[in-house]
Amino acid sequence: MFLWRKKISFFVFLTCCLSIACFLLSINVLAQNDGECEWTNIEQAEKNLSRDDYRALLEKCKVYYEKKSSELEESLQKTASNKKSLANDIAVLRKKIQNLDYKISQTNLMIKDLSSQIKSTESSIDKTESKLKEVQNNLGLVLQLRYEEDRKSTISILLGEKSLSAFFDNLVALEALNIKIQDLLLEVKTLKENLENQKNNLDNEKKSLESVVAMHKLQKEESALKQKQQEKFLKLTEQEYQKYLEEQKQAKEKITKIGNLLFQLLEVPEGGIKFEDAVAMAKTTANSVGIRPAFSLAILWQETRIGKLKGGCFLQDTATGDGIYIKSGNKAPKTMHPTRDVPKFLSLIDSLNKAGFLKTDAFHTPVSCCMISNGQYFGWGGAMGPAQFIPSTWMLYKEAVEQKTGSSPANPWNIRDSFLANALYLKDLGAGAQTYQKELTAAMKYFGCTNSWCEANYGRPVMTAANCIQDYIDNKAMSEDCKELIF
C-alpha cells in the first residue's frame, strides 16, 4: 500500500516537473527569437535604419508578438485547466480530511464511552470479588461449625443439648445454610465470569476501534501529505500562470506600441487599411479630441471608404487649377482652386518630400476630382488623403496635428495625421456635443453644404454608417445589413 502511494506521488511530481520544464523551455525558445524585436533594439532601429527598413522591422516584430501572444494564450488556457484540476483535487482531499476528522472524533467518542463502560465493569468485578470473598468466608465459617458438630461425641451431644431433636435441628440448619452459601458462591462466581467476559469483549471492541482510529489517522496523514503536494504544485502552476500572463501582457503592450509606430509611419496602403486598425486609430484620435469615434470613422468611410478610394485626378495646370483624370488621361476641369489651394498644395508637397514622407511630386499625387452633375461641374476638387481635406483647410489644422503628434510636417496621407485632423475639424463643426442632430449638422458642414440634398445624400448615410460602426465598437459584431454597407 505504501509503495503504491509512493509511486502515485512520484508520478504526480514527475508530471508537474515535466509541465514546468515545458513552460521554461517555451519561454527560452521565445527568448531566443525575440532579440531582434526587443524594445531597445526597436528604438535604436528608428535612428539607424531607413524609413522602409524600419517599417519592415516593425511589421515583422508585430507579427512576431502577435504569434507570441497567441501561443501564450494557449499556454494560459492549459495552465488554467491544470489549476482548475489541482484546485478540484485539493478540494476533494480537504473534504476527505474533514470526513476523516469527523470519523476519528466519532470513533474517539465511542472509545471514550467504552472506556467508561470498561471502568464501570472493572468496578463491578472488584465488588463481585469482594462479595465472593465474603461468601467464601461465610462458607468457611459454616464448614467449620459443621466440622465441629461432626466431632462431638454422643455423650457431649446429650449433655449439651436439651434434647436430641435440637441437635438434629442444628445439623439441618447448618446443612441448609451450607447449601445456600454454595448456591450464592456459584452465583457470585458466575457473575464474576460474566463480568470478566464482558470486560474482555469491551477491551476487544475498544482495541478494534483504536485500530480504526489509527487507520483513519494514517489515511488523514496520507491525504494531508497529498494535499500539501497538490498545493505546492498549484502554487507552482499559479506562478507559471502569472508568468504566462505577464509575458502575454508585455507582448500585447508591444503589439499596441508597434501598431502605433506603424500608424505614425503609414501612408494609406493599396486597398485601404484594415477595419479593425481603423477602429483602433479612431478610438485613439477621436477620444483624445472629445468626439465619438464611430462618427469620426463614419465620415472617413463616407469620404474614401476609409482610404480605399483614392483621388481620381492629378493637378496639371497651376494657373487654372485644371488637371487630368488618372484613369483616362482626359482633362479634368476645376481639379484644384488656383489661388486658394494650389500654392498651399505645392508648398505642402515640397515639405513632405524634403522630410522623406512622400515619393511623388505635386503633379503625380492623387487628389479628388471636381464633382459633376448633369454635365455641369460644381465646386472644386483637390481634397487629399483619407480625410479628404483641401489644402487650405489642411493648413488650418496642420500645426495642431503637429503639436499633438510631435512629428513635422503633418501629412494628410498619413493615417494617424489624417484621422486626427478629421477629429479636430469635426469638433470645431460642433460634433463634440455627440447628439444625433449636432453630428448630422457637422457631417453636412464637413461636406460643404446644409441643404436637404446634402442631408439625404451625405448626412444620413454618415449617421447610418456611424450606427453600424458603434455596434461593432460596443459588441464586436455587426448585422448583415451593416456588413454589406461597411464592407
C-alpha positions in Angstrom: 0.0 0.0 0.0 2.8 2.4 1.0 4.8 1.5 -2.1 1.7 2.2 -4.3 1.3 5.6 -2.7 4.9 6.4 -3.3 4.6 5.5 -6.9 1.5 7.7 -7.3 3.2 10.7 -5.6 6.2 10.2 -7.8 4.1 10.1 -10.9 2.3 13.3 -9.9 5.6 15.0 -9.1 7.1 13.9 -12.4 4.1 15.2 -14.3 4.3 18.6 -12.7 8.0 18.8 -13.3 7.6 18.0 -16.9 4.9 20.6 -17.2 7.2 23.2 -15.6 10.1 22.1 -17.8 8.0 22.6 -20.9 7.0 26.0 -19.7 10.6 27.0 -19.1 11.6 25.6 -22.5 8.8 27.5 -24.3 9.9 30.7 -22.6 13.5 30.0 -23.5 12.6 29.4 -27.2 10.6 32.6 -27.3 13.5 34.5 -25.6 15.9 33.2 -28.3 13.7 34.5 -31.0 12.8 38.0 -29.8 16.3 39.6 -29.6 15.7 41.5 -32.8 12.4 42.7 -31.6 13.4 43.8 -28.1 12.1 47.3 -27.4 15.6 48.8 -27.0 16.5 47.4 -30.4 13.4 48.8 -32.0 14.1 52.2 -30.5 17.6 52.2 -31.8 16.4 50.9 -35.2 14.3 54.1 -35.7 17.6 56.1 -35.7 19.8 53.6 -37.5 17.5 52.2 -40.3 16.0 53.8 -43.3 12.2 54.5 -43.2 11.4 51.4 -45.3 13.7 49.1 -43.3 12.3 50.5 -40.1 8.8 49.9 -41.2 9.7 46.3 -42.3 11.2 45.6 -38.9 8.1 46.9 -37.1 5.8 44.8 -39.3 8.0 41.7 -38.7 8.0 42.3 -34.9 4.3 43.0 -34.8 3.7 39.6 -36.4 6.2 38.0 -34.0 4.5 39.4 -30.9 1.0 38.5 -32.2 2.2 34.9 -32.7 3.8 35.0 -29.2 0.6 36.4 -27.7 -1.4 33.6 -29.4 1.0 30.9 -28.1 0.9 32.3 -24.6 -2.9 32.4 -24.8 -2.9 28.6 -25.5 -0.4 28.1 -22.6 -2.6 30.2 -20.3 -5.6 28.1 -21.2 -3.7 24.8 -20.5 -2.3 26.2 -17.2 -5.7 27.5 -16.2 -7.1 24.0 -16.8 -4.3 22.5 -14.7 -5.0 25.0 -12.0 -8.7 24.0 -12.0 -7.8 20.3 -11.9 -5.4 20.8 -9.0 -7.9 23.0 -7.1 -10.5 20.3 -7.5 -8.1 17.7 -6.3 -7.3 19.8 -3.3 -11.0 20.4 -2.6 -11.6 16.7 -2.7 -8.7 16.0 -0.3 -9.9 18.7 2.1 -13.3 17.1 2.1 -11.8 13.7 2.7 -9.7 15.0 5.6 -12.7 16.7 7.1 -14.6 13.4 6.8 -11.7 11.5 8.4 -11.6 14.1 11.2 -15.3 13.5 11.8 -14.9 9.7 11.8 -11.9 10.0 14.2 -13.8 12.2 16.5 -16.9 10.0 16.4 -14.8 6.8 17.0 -12.9 8.5 19.9 -16.3 9.3 21.5 -17.2 5.6 21.1 -13.8 4.6 22.6 -14.4 7.0 25.5 -17.8 5.5 26.1 -16.3 2.0 26.0 -13.5 3.1 28.4 -16.2 4.3 30.8 -18.1 1.0 30.4 -14.8 -0.9 31.0 -14.1 1.1 34.1 -17.6 0.5 35.4 -17.3 -3.2 34.7 -13.9 -3.3 36.4 -15.6 -1.7 39.4 -18.3 -4.3 39.3 -15.8 -7.1 39.1 -14.0 -5.6 42.1 -17.2 -5.5 44.1 -18.0 -9.0 43.0 -14.6 -10.3 44.1 -15.2 -8.7 47.5 -18.6 -10.3 47.7 -17.1 -13.6 46.6 -14.5 -13.4 49.4 -17.3 -12.6 51.9 -19.3 -15.6 50.7 -16.2 -17.8 50.8 -15.5 -16.6 54.4 -19.1 -17.3 55.4 -18.9 -20.7 53.8 -15.7 -21.4 55.7 -17.4 -20.5 59.0 -20.3 -22.8 58.2 -18.0 -25.6 57.2 -16.0 -25.0 60.5 -19.2 -25.2 62.5 -20.3 -28.3 60.6 -16.9 -29.9 61.3 -17.1 -29.1 65.0 -20.6 -30.6 65.2 -19.4 -33.7 63.4 -16.7 -34.2 66.0 -19.0 -34.0 69.0 -19.5 -37.4 70.9 -22.9 -38.8 71.7 -22.5 -38.0 75.4 -21.5 -34.5 74.7 -24.4 -34.0 72.4 -26.8 -35.5 75.0 -25.3 -33.4 77.8 -25.0 -30.2 75.7 -28.4 -30.2 74.2 -31.7 -30.0 75.9 -33.0 -32.7 73.6 -31.8 -34.8 70.8 -34.1 -33.2 68.4 -32.4 -29.8 69.0 -29.1 -31.3 68.0 -30.6 -32.6 64.7 -32.2 -29.2 64.1 -28.8 -27.6 64.3 -27.4 -30.1 61.8 -30.3 -29.4 59.4 -29.8 -25.7 59.8 -26.1 -25.9 59.1 -26.8 -28.1 56.1 -29.4 -25.6 54.7 -27.0 -22.7 55.3 -24.3 -24.6 53.6 -26.4 -25.2 50.5 -27.5 -21.6 50.3 -23.9 -20.4 50.6 -22.9 -22.9 48.0 -25.6 -21.5 45.7 -24.6 -18.0 46.4 -21.0 -18.9 45.8 -21.9 -20.3 42.4 -24.0 -17.3 41.6 -21.2 -14.9 42.5 -18.6 -16.9 40.5 -20.9 -16.9 37.5 -21.4 -13.1 37.9 -17.7 -12.6 38.1 -17.1 -14.8 35.0 -19.8 -12.8 33.1 -18.3 -9.5 34.1 -14.8 -10.7 33.1 -16.2 -11.8 29.7 -18.0 -8.5 29.3 -14.8 -6.7 30.2 -12.8 -8.8 27.6 -15.4 -8.0 25.0 -15.3 -4.3 25.8 -11.5 -4.4 25.7 -11.5 -6.1 22.3 -14.1 -3.7 20.9 -12.0 -0.8 22.3 -8.9 -2.2 20.6 -10.7 -2.6 17.4 -11.9 1.0 17.5 -8.4 2.2 18.4 -7.2 0.3 15.3 -9.9 2.1 13.2 -8.8 5.5 14.7 -5.1 4.6 13.9 -6.1 3.7 10.3 -8.1 6.9 9.9 -5.2 8.9 11.3 -2.9 7.2 8.8 -5.4 8.0 6.0 -5.6 11.6 7.2 -1.8 11.9 7.2 -1.7 10.5 3.7 -4.4 12.8 2.4 -2.8 15.8 4.2 0.5 14.9 2.5 -1.2 14.7 -0.9 -3.0 18.0 -0.2 0.4 19.6 0.7 1.9 18.2 -2.5 -1.0 19.4 -4.6 -0.9 22.8 -3.0 2.8 23.0 -3.8 2.1 22.1 -7.4 -0.8 24.5 -7.5 1.5 27.3 -6.3 4.0 26.4 -9.0 1.2 26.3 -11.5 -0.1 29.7 -10.3 3.4 31.1 -10.7 3.6 29.6 -14.1 0.2 31.1 -15.0 1.2 34.6 -13.7 4.4 34.4 -15.6 2.5 33.5 -18.8 0.0 36.3 -18.0 2.8 38.8 -17.6 4.5 37.6 -20.8 1.3 38.0 -22.7 0.6 41.4 -21.2 4.1 42.6 -22.3 3.5 41.1 -25.8 0.2 42.8 -26.2 1.7 46.1 -25.0 4.4 45.8 -27.6 1.8 44.9 -30.3 0.0 48.2 -29.4 3.2 50.2 -29.3 4.4 48.8 -32.6 0.9 49.3 -34.1 1.1 53.0 -33.0 4.6 53.3 -34.6 3.3 51.8 -37.8 0.4 54.1 -37.8 2.8 57.0 -37.5 4.8 55.8 -40.5 2.0 54.5 -42.6 0.7 56.1 -45.7 -2.6 54.7 -46.9 -1.8 51.3 -48.5 -3.4 49.9 -51.6 -7.0 48.8 -50.7 -7.1 51.0 -47.6 -6.4 49.9 -44.0 -7.9 47.1 -42.1 -11.2 48.0 -40.5 -10.1 46.8 -37.0 -7.0 49.0 -37.3 -9.1 52.0 -38.4 -11.4 51.5 -35.4 -8.4 51.4 -33.0 -7.0 54.6 -34.5 -10.4 56.3 -34.5 -10.8 55.5 -30.8 -7.3 57.0 -30.0 -7.7 60.2 -32.0 -11.4 60.9 -31.5 -11.4 60.2 -27.8 -8.4 62.5 -27.4 -10.3 65.3 -29.0 -13.7 64.6 -27.5 -15.9 63.4 -30.3 -17.5 60.0 -30.9 -15.0 57.5 -32.6 -17.8 55.9 -34.6 -18.9 59.2 -36.0 -15.4 60.3 -36.9 -14.8 56.9 -38.7 -18.2 57.2 -40.5 -17.1 60.5 -42.1 -13.9 58.8 -43.2 -16.0 55.9 -44.5 -18.2 58.3 -46.5 -15.3 60.2 -47.9 -12.9 57.5 -49.0 -14.3 54.2 -47.6 -11.5 54.7 -45.0 -8.7 55.1 -47.5 -9.9 52.6 -50.1 -10.9 55.3 -52.6 -8.0 57.4 -53.7 -8.2 60.7 -55.5 -9.0 60.2 -59.2 -7.2 63.3 -60.6 -3.7 64.8 -60.9 -3.2 68.6 -60.8 -1.8 69.7 -64.1 -2.2 73.5 -64.6 -1.3 75.5 -61.5 -2.6 78.7 -63.1 -6.2 77.4 -63.9 -6.3 74.6 -61.4 -7.3 72.1 -64.1 -5.9 68.6 -64.0 -6.3 65.2 -65.7 -8.3 62.1 -64.9 -5.8 59.5 -63.8 -7.6 56.6 -65.5 -8.3 58.2 -68.9 -5.8 61.0 -69.1 -8.5 63.3 -70.2 -8.7 66.9 -68.9 -10.3 67.3 -65.5 -11.6 70.9 -65.1 -11.5 72.6 -61.7 -9.3 69.9 -60.1 -7.9 72.5 -57.5 -8.7 76.1 -56.7 -5.8 78.0 -58.3 -5.4 80.8 -55.7 -6.9 79.3 -52.5 -5.4 75.8 -52.7 -2.8 75.4 -55.3 0.0 77.4 -53.6 -0.6 75.6 -50.3 -0.6 72.3 -52.1 2.7 72.9 -53.8 4.3 74.0 -50.6 2.9 71.0 -48.7 4.1 68.5 -51.3 7.6 70.1 -51.3 7.9 70.0 -47.5 6.7 66.3 -47.3 9.2 65.3 -50.0 12.0 67.0 -48.2 11.1 65.2 -45.0 11.0 61.9 -46.9 7.2 61.4 -46.3 6.3 61.3 -50.0 8.0 59.9 -53.1 5.9 61.7 -55.7 5.8 65.3 -56.9 2.8 67.7 -56.9 1.7 66.6 -60.4 1.6 62.9 -59.6 -0.1 63.0 -56.2 -3.7 61.8 -56.4 -6.4 64.3 -55.3 -10.2 64.4 -55.7 -11.8 65.5 -58.9 -14.4 68.2 -59.2 -17.9 67.0 -58.8 -20.1 66.9 -61.9 -23.9 66.7 -62.2 -25.9 66.8 -65.4 -22.7 67.7 -67.3 -22.1 70.7 -65.1 -19.0 71.0 -62.8 -19.7 72.5 -59.4 -17.3 73.4 -56.6 -13.7 72.4 -56.7 -11.7 69.2 -56.3 -8.3 68.9 -54.7 -9.1 67.0 -51.5 -6.3 64.9 -50.1 -5.9 61.6 -48.3 -8.4 59.5 -46.3 -10.0 62.5 -44.6 -10.3 64.5 -47.9 -9.0 67.8 -46.7 -8.5 70.5 -49.4 -5.0 72.1 -48.9 -6.3 75.4 -47.5 -8.3 73.6 -44.8 -5.5 71.2 -44.1 -3.2 74.2 -43.4 -5.7 75.4 -40.7 -5.1 72.1 -38.8 -1.5 71.3 -39.7 0.0 73.0 -36.7 -2.5 71.4 -34.2 -1.8 68.0 -35.6 2.0 68.5 -35.4 1.7 69.7 -31.8 -0.3 66.6 -30.8 1.8 64.1 -32.7 5.2 65.6 -32.3 6.0 65.0 -36.0 6.5 67.6 -38.7 5.3 68.3 -41.3 1.8 66.9 -40.7 0.9 64.6 -43.6 -2.7 64.3 -45.0 -1.8 60.8 -46.5 -0.6 59.5 -43.1 -3.3 57.6 -41.3 -2.7 59.0 -37.8 -2.4 62.6 -39.1 -5.5 62.4 -41.3 -7.6 60.7 -38.6 -6.5 63.4 -36.0 -7.2 66.3 -38.4 -10.6 64.8 -39.2 -11.5 64.6 -35.4 -10.3 68.2 -34.8 -12.3 69.6 -37.7 -15.5 67.7 -36.7 -15.0 69.0 -33.1 -14.9 72.6 -34.5 -18.1 71.9 -36.5 -20.0 71.0 -33.4 -19.7 67.2 -33.2 -18.4 67.4 -29.6 -21.9 67.5 -28.3 -22.4 63.9 -29.6 -26.1 64.3 -30.2 -27.7 63.0 -33.4 -28.7 66.5 -34.7 -25.3 68.0 -33.9 -23.4 65.2 -35.6 -25.7 65.3 -38.6 -25.2 69.0 -39.0 -21.4 68.6 -38.5 -21.4 65.9 -41.2 -23.1 68.2 -43.8 -20.8 71.1 -42.9 -17.8 68.8 -43.4 -19.2 68.1 -46.9 -19.7 71.7 -47.5 -23.5 72.3 -47.7 -26.5 72.0 -45.4 -29.5 71.7 -47.7 -31.9 68.8 -47.9 -29.9 67.2 -50.8 -26.8 67.1 -48.6 -28.7 65.7 -45.7 -30.2 62.9 -47.9 -27.1 62.0 -49.8 -24.3 62.7 -47.3 -25.6 63.4 -43.8 -28.0 60.5 -43.3 -25.7 57.9 -44.9 -22.9 59.1 -42.5 -25.2 58.6 -39.5 -26.3 55.2 -40.7 -22.6 54.1 -41.0 -21.9 55.6 -37.6 -24.6 53.4 -36.0 -23.2 50.3 -37.7 -19.6 51.2 -36.5 -20.9 51.9 -33.0 -22.5 48.4 -32.9 -19.1 47.0 -33.8 -17.3 49.0 -31.1 -19.9 48.0 -28.5 -20.5 44.4 -29.4 -17.6 43.4 -31.7 -20.1 42.4 -34.3 -22.4 43.8 -37.0 -25.7 42.9 -38.5 -25.7 41.5 -42.0 -27.1 44.8 -43.4 -24.3 46.7 -41.7 -21.6 44.4 -43.0 -23.0 44.8 -46.5 -22.9 48.6 -46.1 -19.5 49.0 -44.5 -17.6 46.3 -46.2 
